[in-house]
Amino acid sequence: MEAEVRAHTFQPRDLVGGDVVLNLVNTVTARNAEPVDWLDGYARLLDWAELAGAFPAADLAHLRSETVAHPRTAARALTRVQELRETIWELLTAIVTGQSPPPGALVGLQTHWRTAIARASLRPLDEHIATVLPVEASGLDYLTHALALHAVRLLGDVSLSRLRVCAGRQCGWFYLDTSKAGRRRWCDMATCGNAEKTRRHRARP
């Protein structure tokens, strides 16, 4: 999907997907109108990752140092994150519309997953065996690898019957509907929900 790249300061209100992978996909806003990509650089990606709270602070600090030392490598790594994001978007879109997953998107996610798992290891963690991804093994591709692994878990474990796309006119964000009735229409009632209410009120004769 073609999108205008625009600088953005991430805020907690930008993380309404209910899952870090959905929040990654939502770093492109207004997909149902004129898409805008908020990831205008690797440093911005790190700002998002820090706010998301899904990655160790020490690993993100290491990546910030690497970004300064290797800006071109960081730029290429950002491109791979964006490619992964769009691959996941294709798969999620197919799910919510009841279509078969695009074969190219499946292959794309599988490629990212295989690359990630090759850099991971199995270690004992809290009386379990866990897949651990050391930041040193992935370098500036750490976020791509971590998100690819998480995306595969999300698509395999989460009840995707609760996956929704916001009904907002300039949104298109994905979110998990955790409401009891399962009838949530908006990514956030305080933003898209209220905007739609205002629009309807103004449209009344």
N, C-alpha and C positions, 0 to 999 in steps of 0.2 A: 504494500500500500504506500503510495506517495504521500508524504506529509511535509508540511513546513516545519523546519527546525527552529525552535524558539527557546531562549533562555527562560528558566522558571525556577523560583525558589520553592522547594518542596515544603509542604505543611502537613500536619497530621490529617487534615481533611482530604488529602490526596490518597490516603491509604484506607479505602473503604471496601476493598475487594474481599476481605476475610481470609486471604492467603497471600503469601509473598509473591507467588508466581502470577496471580491475578493482578496484584498491584504493579508488577513489572509490565504486564500487558497494558495496564492503564496509564503508563507513562506516555502513551499517545492518547490524547483527548480529542473529542469531537470526531471520532471515526465515522459517525453517521452523518457528518456534514462536511466540514473542511478540516481534515486531520492535522493536528499539531503535535510534533514530537518534542517532548521536554528534555530529552537527553542530548544536550548540545555539546557535551564533552565528557571525558572520563571522570573528571573531577565532579561533575554534576551527578554522574552515576553513583559515585561514592557518597555524595550527599544523600541521595535517595536511599542507598543501602544502609547508611547510618540511621536514618529516620525509621526505616523498616524494622530495625531491631532484630533481624534474623541472622546476623553474621557477627562473629567475635570482633570486639573493638580493636584488639591487637592486630588482627588480620587486616582490617580496614586501614589502620595506621600504616602497616607495612605497604599496602597498595598505594597509599598516598605518596609515600617516599619513592616508590618505584615509578609512579606517574611523573614525578618531577625529574627523575633521573633518565627516564626512557619515554619521552612524550610520543614519539612515533609508534612505538610498540603499544602504548596505551590507546592511541587512536585506532589501531587495528583491532585491539581487544574490544573496544567499544562497538565497532562494526559487527563483531561476532555476537555480542550481547543483543544488539538490535536484530540481527538475523534470527537468533533464537527466539526473541520476543515475537517476531512476526510469524514464525513457524508455529509457536504455541497458539497465537491468535487464530490462525487458520484452523487448527484442530478444535479449539473451543467453539469457534463459529459453526463448524460442522456439527458439533454435539448439540448446541442449542437450537439449531435449525432442523435437526433430525436427519442430517445427510451423512453419507459415508465419509470418513476422514480422507482428505486428499492424500493419495499415495506419496506425493512429493514431500508433503509435510511430515508424514510418518517417517520417511527415510531421513529427512532433515533432523528430526528430534532424535532418531536412533543414532545418527552420526555424532551429534553433540553428546548423547548419553555415553556412547562407547569411548569417546575421547575423554570424558570426565571419569568414567569408571576405571580407565587405565591409569589414572593418577591417584586413585583412592586406595585405601587399604582397609582391611577388617581388623578391628581392635575391640578388646573388652571395654565396655562402658556401662556403669551402673547395673551390673549383673546381666548384661545383655552383650551381644555381639553387634557392633554398629559399623556402618560404612563411614569412614573418616576421610575427609579431603584436606590435606595439609596445604596451606597457602603457598608454601615454598615449592610444592610439586607442580602447581598450576601457574604460578606467577600472576601476571596481570589478567590471565584468563580465569582466575579463581571464581569470580562471580558467574561467569558463563557456565563453568563446570558445576558449581554448586546449584545454580538455578535449573540446569538440565536434569540433575539428579532429583531435585525436588519436584520438577514438572512430571517426571515419570511416576513418582509416588502419588502425586495429586491425581493424575489421570487414572491410576489404578486403585486408589483407596477411597477417595472422597465420593460422597453421594452426588453424582453429577446431575441428578434430577433436581437438585437445588441450585444449579448453576443458572444465572440470569444475566441478561443484558439490560442496562438501564434504559428506561423509556424516555429519558430526557431528550429534547430535540437536538442538542449539540453536546452529546455525551458519548454513548456507546460503550461505557465501561462495563466490565464483567464484575460480578460479585456473587458470593454464596448467600442464598436466602436462608438465614437461620431463624426466621420468625416462626412462631408456632403454627400459624395457619398456612405458611408457605405462599403468601400472596404479596410479598414486597415488590413494588414496581420501580423503585428508585434506588440508585446507588447510595444516595443520602437525601433524606427528606428535607434537610436544612438547605440544600442547594437545588438539585434538580426538581425535587418535589415542590418546593415553594415557588420555584420559577414557573412551573407549569400551572400552579394555582393562580399566580399573578396573571399569567397570560390568559387563562380562561376568564378571570374576573374582568380584565380589560376588554375581552371580546364580547362581553354581554351587551345587549342593546340598551 
